[in-house]
């Protein structure tokens, strides 16, 4: 069963690569206060994710901040090294928390996993975006398979 509006974010430890190496990030604690936007995608460096999804949130990062969004969070079922390389390639420069859900812990806890084994990609995340207010899901936008509309930065912004 997928997470729903009004639900509290589940406890899950994600990974981030920074100056001090790989660190643990508790998603529930990170999103406990204020407004957060989490967007997830099937994988770093994949076509739609690299061409449209991440770039849209980078382009609109200041617009989200102007709407009182305290943090933008990108999650993918990749490791912290891949997420850091993708952040460097896209000049994220700290505007978005790039978090690795390498074992799919958060993705499964949310009920938003998908089987991409037919494509040689194993377990992956569905494409979605969610607005989290003080640790609870305020809005949830899950894409239909193959679609890229409701999780786009411009769409999420229009709903804030």
N, C-alpha and C positions, 0 to 999 in steps of 0.2 A: 504494500500500500504506500503510495507516495505521500509525502508531506503535504499539508494543506494550510490554507490561510488560517491564522490564529494559533497554529502549532508553535511550540518552542523549538529552536534549533537543537538538533541532537548533539551530544558530546562527540567530538571527533578530533583527532590530532592530525594536522596537516604539516607539511614541511616547507621551509623557506631557506634559500641559500643566500647568505649575506657575507659581510666582511669576516665574521667569526665562524664561518662554515655553515653547516646545515643545522637549523634550529627547529624546534617543535613550535607549532602555533595551534593553540586551542581555539577553534572556530567559534565555539559558544562564548568564550570569554572575550574574544576580539569583537564580537557583535553585540555584547551585553548592553552597551550604552549607546544611545543615539541612533542615527539612521545609517544603514549600510546597504549597499547594492552588491549582491553576489551574482556573478554570471559564470556559467560553466559551459564547457564545450568538449567535443569528443577528443581533441588532442592538439597540443602545441605543434606548430609548423604544418598543420593540415590546411588544405586550400581555403575553405570558407572562413575558418578560424583566423587564419593569417591575413587574408585579403579584406575581410569585412568585420568580423566580430570584435576582435581586440582593437583594430584601428578605430572603430566607431566609438568605443569607450575612451580611447585616448583623445580623440578629437573633441569629445564632449565632457572631458574630465572637469573642466572649469565650470561648465553648466550644471553638472551634478553638485559641485561644491556650492554654487550659488543657490541651489535648492536645499541646502542644509544636509547634504549627504556627507557624512563624516569620513566614509571610506568606501572605495571601490575594491572589490576582491574578485580576482580571476582564479577559477579552480579548474584543473584538468587532471585526469588520471595519467599523469606522467611523473617522473621523478624530479626532485628539486633542481638538479643540474640542467635538465632540459628546460624547465620553466625559467631558470635564470638566463640561459642562453637565448631563449625566445624573448625575454624582457630586454636583453642587450640589443638583439637584432632589431627590435621594434622601438628602441629608445623610450622605454617606459619611464625610466628615471624616477622611480619612487611614486609616480602618480597612481599606480594600481598595485595592490598587494598581489603578487604572483605566487599562488600557493599550490603545492603539489599534493595530490591525493593518490600517491603512488600505488597504494594497496586498495584503493576504492572504498576506504572506510566510510567517509562522509557520503559518497555517492550512493552506496548501498543503504546507509542509514536513512537517507532521504527518500529512498525508493525510486531514484531517478537514474538507475544504471541501465545499460543496454548491452546486448551481446554483439560484439563486433568481430567475433571469431571468423565468420565467413570472409572477412576482409583482412584477416591476419593481424587484427588489432586487439584481440582479447576483450576483457571487460572495459567498457568506456562509460562516460557520462553522456546522458542525453543533453541536448543543447537547451539551456534554460537561463532565466534571470529571475532573481527574487529580491524584493525589497524587505529588509529586516529592520524592525523598529524595536529597540530595547530587547533584543534576543528573540522576538517572535516574528513569524512570517506575516507581513502586512499585505504583500502582493506576490503572486507567483505566475510566471509566464513560461510555460513549457512548450517547446516547438513540436510540431508534428514531424515524423521522420522525414528527413531531407529538406525541411523548410528552414528558412531564416527570416523571420518577421518579428514575432512577439518578444524575442530575446535581444533584439537589436537595441543599441544605446538610444537611438532617437525614439523608439517606441516606449521604452521604459521611462525616458525623460517626460514624454507626453502624459504619462500616467501619474507622475509625482505631483 
